[in-house]
């Protein structure tokens, strides 16, 4: 993940072990993945244990990130799977080994 002085907005795909997918957008990918892993926030991801980061893309323009999120949500499942497998063919958890973030301001319980 990029770490520099610019603000990035991330479009991301999470998957469960059974490959149920979730698409989201965030300004802090580390914190958002941590929230999903700890079942804070999105009830869909909690219900289906969707907590493995399998794809993400960084943008400097928040409008572009939101537009991509909407576009991806409109794709059929096969296209989403193809996007993941293009860069992550074995569906590895890309956030494996990330440390717990201490700078997150959790707004959900």
N, C-alpha and C positions, 0 to 999 in steps of 0.2 A: 504494500500500500504506500502511496506517495505521502511524504511528510515534508512539507515546506511551507513558506509563508502564504501561499495562495489558498483560498477557500475552495474546497472541492465538494461536489455533490455526487453521491454514488447511487447508481441504479444497481440493484442486486437481486440475485435469485437464491433462495434457500430451498433445501430439499430435506425430506425425511428419509429414513433408511429405505422405505418402500417407494421413494421417489415422488411423493406428493410435493408439488411445487408452490412456492410463494414468491411474489415479486414485490419489491418495495423500493423506495427512494429515501435517502437520508443525507444529512450533512455531516454525520459522524458515524462512519461504518463500524468502527471498533465498538462504540457504545451500543449501537443498534443490534449488532450480532449478540453482544453480551445480554441485552434485554431479551432477545428471542430465546437464548439458551437458558435463561433463568425465568422464563415464562412470565415476563412482564410486558404488558401491553396487548399485542394482538392475540385475541382469543383463538383465531383460526390456527395459528402456528402452535399455540399451546395444546389445543385439542388434538392435533395430528402429529405432535412432536416434530415439528419442522424447525430444525436448528443447525443445519449444516450449510455453510456458505459454499455454493458450487460455482458461482459466476458473479462478477461485478465489473462495472465500468465507471470510471471517474469523468466528471464534467466540471468545467469552471462556470458554466452558465446554468443556473437553477431551472430556467424554463426549458432548456434542452434536456436536462435530466428528467423532468416531469413528462415531457413529450415522449421520451424514449420509454419511460415506465408505462405510459398509456398504450403506446404502440405494442410493447411486449405483452401486455395483458390482453390485447386483442388478437394475438397470434394463436393458432391452433397448437395443441400440446407438442406435436411432432416438430414444429419449428423451434419451440423453446428448447426441447431436448437437443436438437441439432446445434443450437447456439451454445449450449453448455458443452456438448461433446467436441465442438470445434477447438475449444481451449482447455477443456478439462475432461478428457475422454473416460477417465476412470471415476469420475464424480468424487474426487477427493475433497475433503473439507478444507477450503483455502484458509480458514481462520484457525486451523489446528496449531496450537502452540502460542497463539496470541495471549498475552497476559491480561488479567482482569483490569479493566480501565478504572482509574481512580478519579478521572476528571468528568465522569458522567453525572449529569444532573437529572436524576430519574424523576419523571413527572407522573409515572404510573405506579400503582402498587402491586 
